[in-house]
């Protein structure tokens, strides 16, 4: 998992112990290694806790300094296409001491700057990059925000970390509650980005880059700059829909899933998967098993209460696919026992009811593997599943209704047959630039 923390701004005495205390607060994220890098003169400190996945040797140690010494990075996550990027960078003369994606990240930034690599990285990541020549701190987060990153000013110090608990170890920490964020939690059951539960502390939004120059005004926060947008991708898909048949779509999706899941199976440590028996996790495990040479290790949590138990579905999928399956049935007392730990684990209010079984299945998996894939994100990517059945049923009912009689209003509609999507996704045709008076623009 890994985690990092750091700050910009002078503290009394040596900066290294302060930074080390911040990263030690996240020792659970990185039990394998830790490191601190400090530029006392510039007032910059970076710290890291490592869970070794790629290149478990000391050559993957962080914070890592680039080959020229120009950049220093503390990084959490994985860049799945790092091997392809490494081949390209090697052809341009870049040398590599190890085989970690961290080293590739630094080489990419040295070669192309910071903007271009972000657009090319495929993965889940958050990182803090200090440019020693530019005297600028850069914070970046992956496209969908899979890896967390908090930041903000506390007094005269700019703090950043993978978890809030690390920021609390800095002597400038104030920790005031943001009442507006508390209201957002009551509405959404979590505190959405860019807000956090603490005043002055923000979450870096997905797909954005924030750059803080050392000579900037203390207390000023530069506006994060997006380098990727889900809305842009969705609009492009509407303008240029998939041109193939249903069979072509199935084949293309199968290829994309195999490529994507195959990239995530690259690991120097034992790997498995969470399996609930639902569509998403079952699909991920099916592809993993098709790509793996040995039975994939799968894990599920069961409950003795039939209304909450899905373990039998997971077991049926595991038998069908031939995985090495482990399940744990949890008693009410065992589930209740983890509740006092939740405030420490989540740092800020979080009301998702799945947090308890997720914690339990993670602990179960950690007894056997270091990395575990899951089906998280499938609902968001595919828009859920009940909607497809409901939509088809609704369409069948609508098709049985008789066509309405011709309407003078419809015959005189300002929307012509040759309709195309405008930049705001409204229908635009020859001679029209807006909806007729009284018509809905939605």
C-alpha positions in Angstrom: 0.0 0.0 0.0 2.8 2.4 1.0 2.3 5.9 2.4 4.2 9.2 2.4 4.3 12.5 4.2 6.2 15.7 4.4 6.2 19.4 4.8 7.6 22.7 3.5 8.5 25.2 6.2 11.1 25.5 8.9 10.7 23.8 12.3 12.7 24.2 15.5 15.8 22.0 15.2 16.3 19.1 12.9 13.5 18.5 10.4 14.2 14.7 10.0 12.7 13.6 13.4 9.5 15.5 12.7 9.1 13.9 9.3 9.9 10.5 10.6 7.2 10.9 13.3 4.7 11.7 10.5 5.5 8.6 8.5 5.7 6.4 11.6 2.0 7.3 12.2 1.3 5.3 9.0 3.6 2.3 9.7 0.6 0.1 8.8 0.8 1.3 5.2 4.4 0.4 4.8 5.8 -2.2 7.2 8.8 -3.2 5.1 10.9 -0.1 4.9 11.0 3.6 5.8 13.0 6.6 4.8 13.3 10.4 5.2 14.9 12.9 2.9 15.5 16.5 4.1 16.8 19.7 2.5 17.3 21.7 5.7 18.4 24.9 3.9 15.2 24.9 1.7 13.0 23.8 4.5 11.7 20.7 2.7 11.2 17.2 4.1 9.9 14.1 2.5 9.2 10.8 4.2 8.0 7.3 3.1 6.7 4.0 4.5 7.1 1.1 2.1 5.2 -2.0 1.4 7.5 -3.7 -1.1 5.7 -5.0 -4.2 7.9 -4.1 -7.2 11.7 -4.5 -6.7 11.7 -5.6 -3.0 15.5 -4.9 -2.9 17.0 -1.7 -1.4 17.1 -0.3 -4.9 13.4 0.5 -4.5 14.0 2.5 -1.3 12.2 5.9 -1.0 12.3 8.8 -0.9 14.2 8.3 -4.2 16.5 10.8 -5.9 16.6 10.9 -9.7 19.7 10.0 -11.6 20.8 13.6 -12.1 19.9 14.6 -8.5 17.4 17.1 -9.8 14.2 15.5 -8.4 13.3 13.7 -5.2 10.0 11.7 -4.9 7.9 10.0 -2.3 5.4 7.8 -4.0 2.4 5.6 -3.2 0.9 3.2 -5.7 1.7 1.4 -8.9 2.3 2.4 -12.5 1.2 -0.6 -14.5 2.7 0.4 -17.8 6.1 1.2 -16.3 7.9 -1.6 -18.2 6.8 -0.1 -21.6 7.9 3.3 -20.4 11.2 2.0 -19.2 11.9 0.4 -22.6 11.2 3.8 -24.3 13.3 5.7 -21.8 16.2 3.2 -22.1 16.1 3.7 -25.9 16.6 7.4 -25.2 19.7 6.7 -23.1 18.3 6.5 -19.6 19.9 4.0 -17.3 18.3 2.1 -14.5 19.8 0.6 -11.3 16.8 -1.5 -10.3 13.4 -2.5 -11.7 11.0 -0.4 -9.7 8.3 1.8 -11.2 9.5 4.6 -8.9 12.8 4.8 -10.8 10.8 4.9 -14.1 8.6 7.7 -12.7 11.7 9.8 -12.0 13.3 9.1 -15.3 10.1 10.0 -17.1 9.9 13.4 -15.3 13.5 14.1 -16.0 13.0 13.3 -19.7 9.6 14.8 -20.5 8.8 17.1 -17.6 6.0 16.5 -15.2 2.9 17.1 -17.4 3.5 14.6 -20.2 4.3 11.6 -18.0 1.1 12.1 -15.9 -1.0 11.8 -19.1 0.9 8.6 -20.0 1.0 6.9 -16.6 -1.6 4.0 -16.3 -2.1 3.1 -12.7 -3.1 4.1 -9.3 -0.8 6.6 -7.5 -0.2 9.7 -5.5 3.2 11.3 -5.1 5.1 14.3 -3.8 7.9 15.4 -6.1 10.4 18.1 -5.1 12.2 19.8 -7.9 15.5 21.0 -6.5 16.3 23.1 -9.5 12.8 24.6 -9.8 12.4 24.9 -6.0 8.9 23.6 -6.5 6.8 20.9 -4.8 4.5 19.0 -7.1 1.6 16.9 -5.7 -0.3 14.6 -8.1 -3.0 12.0 -7.9 -4.2 9.3 -10.3 -7.1 9.7 -12.7 -9.8 8.1 -10.4 -8.3 9.0 -7.1 -7.6 5.5 -5.9 -4.7 6.6 -3.8 -5.3 9.3 -1.1 -3.5 12.6 -0.7 -4.2 15.3 1.9 -2.6 18.8 1.9 -2.9 22.3 3.3 -1.4 25.1 5.4 -1.2 24.9 9.1 0.4 28.1 10.4 3.5 28.8 8.4 4.0 25.1 7.3 2.6 23.4 4.2 1.8 19.8 5.1 0.9 16.8 3.0 0.4 13.1 3.6 -1.4 9.9 2.5 -3.4 10.0 5.7 -4.6 12.7 8.1 -3.0 10.9 11.1 0.4 11.8 9.7 -0.4 15.5 9.6 -1.4 15.4 13.3 2.2 14.6 14.2 3.5 17.9 12.9 4.1 20.6 15.6 2.1 23.2 13.6 -1.0 21.0 13.5 -4.2 22.8 14.6 -6.9 20.3 13.8 -10.0 22.5 13.8 -13.2 20.8 12.6 -14.6 22.2 9.3 -18.3 22.6 10.1 -19.2 22.8 6.4 -17.4 19.5 5.8 -19.4 18.0 8.7 -22.6 19.1 7.0 -21.4 17.4 3.8 -20.8 14.2 5.7 -24.3 14.3 7.1 -25.6 14.6 3.5 -23.3 12.1 1.7 -22.2 9.7 4.5 -18.6 10.6 3.8 -16.6 13.9 3.3 -16.2 14.3 -0.5 -13.1 15.8 -2.2 -11.7 18.4 -2.2 -12.9 18.8 1.4 -11.6 17.2 4.6 -13.1 17.1 8.1 -10.4 19.6 9.2 -10.3 23.3 8.4 -7.5 24.3 6.0 -6.8 20.7 4.9 -7.9 19.5 1.5 -7.9 16.3 -0.5 -6.2 16.5 -3.9 -8.9 15.8 -6.4 -8.5 12.8 -8.8 -6.6 13.5 -12.1 -5.1 16.8 -10.9 -1.6 18.3 -10.3 -0.8 20.9 -7.7 2.5 22.8 -7.8 3.7 24.9 -4.9 6.7 27.2 -5.6 9.0 27.7 -2.6 8.9 31.5 -3.2 5.1 31.6 -3.1 3.1 33.5 -0.5 2.7 31.6 2.8 -0.9 30.5 3.2 -1.8 30.7 -0.5 -2.9 27.5 -2.2 -2.3 27.2 -5.9 -5.3 25.9 -7.8 -4.9 22.2 -8.7 -4.7 21.8 -12.5 -6.5 18.8 -14.1 -4.6 16.6 -16.5 -7.4 14.2 -17.1 -11.2 14.5 -16.9 -13.8 11.7 -16.8 -16.4 14.2 -18.2 -14.1 14.8 -21.2 -13.9 11.1 -21.9 -17.6 10.6 -21.5 -18.3 13.4 -24.0 -15.9 12.0 -26.4 -17.6 8.7 -26.2 -21.0 10.3 -26.9 -19.6 12.1 -30.0 -17.7 9.0 -31.2 -19.6 5.9 -30.0 -18.2 2.4 -30.4 -18.6 1.6 -34.1 -18.7 -2.2 -34.0 -21.4 -4.8 -33.4 -22.4 -6.3 -30.1 -20.0 -9.2 -30.7 -17.2 -6.7 -31.4 -18.0 -4.9 -28.1 -17.8 -8.1 -26.1 -14.5 -9.1 -27.8 -13.1 -5.6 -27.2 -14.2 -5.6 -23.5 -12.7 -9.0 -23.0 -9.3 -7.9 -24.4 -9.3 -4.7 -22.3 -10.1 -6.6 -19.2 -7.4 -9.2 -19.8 -4.8 -6.4 -20.6 -5.8 -4.4 -17.5 -6.0 -7.2 -15.0 -2.9 -8.8 -16.4 -1.0 -5.6 -15.7 -2.2 -5.6 -12.1 -1.0 -9.1 -11.6 2.7 -8.1 -12.1 4.1 -8.4 -8.6 7.3 -9.6 -6.8 5.2 -10.7 -3.8 2.2 -13.1 -3.4 -1.0 -11.9 -4.9 -4.7 -12.9 -4.5 -8.2 -11.5 -4.9 -11.3 -10.7 -2.8 -14.3 -12.7 -4.1 -17.9 -11.9 -3.0 -19.6 -13.9 -5.7 -21.1 -10.8 -7.4 -20.6 -9.8 -11.0 -17.5 -7.6 -10.5 -15.3 -9.7 -8.3 -16.3 -12.9 -10.1 -15.3 -11.3 -13.4 -11.9 -10.1 -12.1 -11.1 -13.5 -10.6 -12.2 -15.3 -13.8 -9.8 -13.3 -15.8 -7.0 -13.7 -13.2 -7.5 -17.5 -13.3 -7.5 -17.6 -17.1 -4.2 -15.7 -17.1 -2.5 -17.5 -14.1 -0.6 -20.7 -14.2 -1.7 -21.8 -10.8 -5.0 -21.5 -8.8 -5.6 -17.9 -7.7 -5.9 -17.4 -4.0 -9.3 -16.0 -3.3 -10.9 -14.7 0.0 -14.4 -14.0 1.2 -16.2 -13.2 4.4 -19.4 -15.0 5.5 -22.1 -14.3 8.0 -24.2 -16.8 9.9 -27.3 -14.6 9.3 -28.7 -15.7 5.9 -30.0 -12.3 5.0 -26.5 -10.9 5.0 -24.5 -13.9 3.8 -23.0 -14.1 0.3 -20.2 -16.5 1.0 -22.1 -19.4 -0.6 -22.1 -17.5 -3.9 -18.4 -16.9 -3.6 -17.7 -20.5 -2.9 -19.7 -21.6 -5.9 -17.7 -19.2 -8.2 -14.5 -20.5 -6.6 -15.4 -24.1 -7.3 -16.4 -23.3 -10.9 -13.1 -21.4 -11.6 -10.9 -23.7 -9.6 -9.4 -21.1 -7.2 -7.6 -21.7 -3.9 -10.4 -20.3 -1.8 -10.4 -19.3 1.8 -13.5 -18.1 3.7 -14.1 -16.8 7.2 -17.5 -16.8 8.9 -17.8 -13.9 11.3 -19.8 -13.8 14.5 -21.6 -10.6 15.7 -19.0 -10.3 18.5 -16.1 -10.5 16.0 -17.7 -7.8 13.9 -18.4 -5.6 16.9 -14.9 -5.9 18.1 -13.4 -4.0 15.2 -15.7 -0.9 15.6 -13.4 0.9 18.2 -10.6 0.7 15.6 -12.6 2.4 12.8 -11.9 6.1 13.8 -8.2 5.4 13.8 -8.3 3.5 10.5 -10.4 6.0 8.6 -9.2 9.3 10.1 -12.4 11.2 9.3 -16.1 10.3 9.5 -17.1 7.5 7.1 -20.5 5.8 7.2 -20.2 3.1 4.5 -21.6 -0.1 6.1 -19.2 -2.2 4.1 -16.2 -1.0 6.1 -16.4 -3.7 8.7 -16.4 -6.7 6.2 -13.8 -5.0 4.1 -11.5 -4.7 7.0 -12.1 -8.3 8.0 -11.5 -9.8 4.5 -8.4 -7.6 4.2 -6.9 -9.1 7.4 -7.8 -12.6 6.3 -6.1 -12.0 2.9 -3.0 -10.5 4.5 -2.3 -13.8 6.3 -1.7 -15.4 2.9 -0.8 -12.7 0.3 0.6 -9.1 0.1 -1.5 -7.8 -2.7 -5.2 -8.5 -3.4 -7.3 -7.4 -6.3 -11.0 -6.6 -6.0 -14.1 -5.8 -8.0 -14.4 -2.2 -6.6 -15.2 0.3 -9.3 -17.3 -2.0 -11.4 -20.6 -0.4 -10.5 -19.2 3.0 -11.3 -17.6 1.9 -14.6 -20.6 0.0 -15.9 -23.4 2.0 -14.4 -24.7 -0.7 -12.1 -26.6 -3.8 -13.3 -30.3 -3.7 -12.2 -30.7 -0.6 -14.4 -30.1 -2.7 -17.6 -32.9 -5.1 -16.8 -35.2 -2.4 -15.6 -34.4 -0.3 -18.7 -35.2 -3.2 -21.0 -38.5 -3.9 -19.2 -39.5 -0.2 -19.4 -38.6 -0.1 -23.1 -40.7 -3.2 -23.9 -43.7 -1.5 -22.2 -43.2 1.8 -24.0 -43.0 0.0 -27.4 -46.5 -1.5 -26.8 -48.0 2.0 -26.6 -49.5 3.4 -29.8 -47.7 6.2 -31.6 -49.0 9.7 -30.7 -50.9 11.6 -33.4 -48.8 14.2 -35.4 -48.5 17.4 -33.5 -48.2 20.9 -35.0 -45.7 21.7 -32.3 -43.5 18.7 -33.2 -43.8 19.4 -36.9 -42.5 23.0 -36.2 -39.8 21.9 -33.8 -36.5 23.8 -34.0 -34.5 20.6 -33.7 -33.8 19.4 -37.3 -33.4 15.8 -38.4 -29.7 16.3 -39.0 -28.8 16.8 -35.3 -25.4 16.7 -33.9 -24.0 17.2 -30.3 -22.7 20.6 -29.4 -19.9 21.2 -26.9 -22.5 21.3 -24.1 -24.0 18.0 -25.3 -27.2 19.7 -26.5 -28.5 18.9 -30.0 -27.3 21.5 -32.5 -28.4 21.6 -36.2 -28.3 23.9 -39.2 -29.9 27.2 -38.3 -30.3 26.5 -34.6 -28.1 27.4 -31.7 -30.6 27.0 -28.7 -33.7 25.2 -27.7 -37.0 26.9 -28.7 -38.7 29.2 -26.2 -40.4 27.3 -23.4 -38.6 24.0 -24.2 -36.4 22.2 -21.8 -32.6 22.6 -22.2 -31.9 19.4 -20.3 
